[in-house]
Amino acid sequence: MDTLSIRVQQRNKDMTQLLKKFLVIQKNPYDDELNPNGVCNCGVAENYLCENELISKLQSIQIWKTNYMYYPYPSGQKSLRQTLCNFFQRTFQLNYELDPDRMMISSGLTGIISLLGYLIGDMDDVFLISSPYYTAFDHDIAAFSNCAIFRCPLLEQDSGKFIFSVEIYKRGYEEAINQGLQPRGIIILNPNNPIGDIYDEQTIQPILEFAAQKKLHVIIDEIYALSIFENQKPFQSIL
C-alpha cells in the first residue's frame, strides 16, 4: 500500500465495516452447484426473481449502430439523452420539454455521486443526509473528494416516528458548523431508501429554500421513482 498515493491509502483506512464485510462475502458467494457452502448475501437489493424476464427483454431489444463504436460526446449519446427526456416527460407527466443538453449520462449511481462529491466539495466538507439512508453514500461521496456524510436523524424521540422535514437539515447544518465542519450540500432520497416514504412538493420546497439561503447544492436521488405501489402516495419528481 505504501507505493500508492496518500489519498488512496487514507481511503483504505476509512473503509466502512459494511464494505469490508461485503468484500469478504463476494470472495465466497453461494451457488447451489459450484459453491453450496458459500455465503448467501441478504444485504443487497438484487432481485433474482425477475432474472429470466429481464434477460429475455434485454436480448429482444438489442440495438447496434456504427457510431456506438466511437467516442460519444462526454455527457453521453445525444440520442440516449433525448430518449430519456421523452421517457421522463411521459412517465412523470411533465407539462414542459426537458432539454437533453442539460442532461449527463453516467455509469450508475455510484459514479455520479462520486463525481458530484468531487465537483461540489473540498476536503473535509460534509453533505447533509437524512438518516437512516443507503449506506453506500458514505463511500461514494468520499471516494474522490475526501468529503463526508453528516447524518440528520429522522427519528423523532418523543413520537418514535420518522419525521422528514426541513427542520432536520437545519439542525444538522447548525451541528456541523458547531463542529467546525462546512456543509456543501443536501442529499434527499425520494422515495426514501430504506424507509420507503414518498415526499411531496410541500415537504421538499422548504428544504430547497433553506438550501438556497445557505448556498448549498441539493442532490435528489429518485432511483426508486418507478417502484411505487398503486395504493401508495403519488410520486412527484423534482423535474
Buried (B, 14 or more C-beta within 10 A) or exposed (E): EEEEEEEEEEBEEEEEEEBEEBEEBEEEEEEEEEEEEBBEBEEEEEEEEEEEEEEEEEEEEEEEEEEEEEEBEEBBBEEBBBEBBEEBBEEBEEEEEBEBEEBEBBEEBBEBBBBBBBEBBEEEBBBBBBBBBBBBBBBBBBBBBBBBBBBBBBEEEEEEEBBBBBBBBBEBBEBBEEEEBEBBBBBBBBBBBEBEBBBEEEBBEBBBEBBEEBEBBBBBBBEBBEEBEEEEEEBBEBB
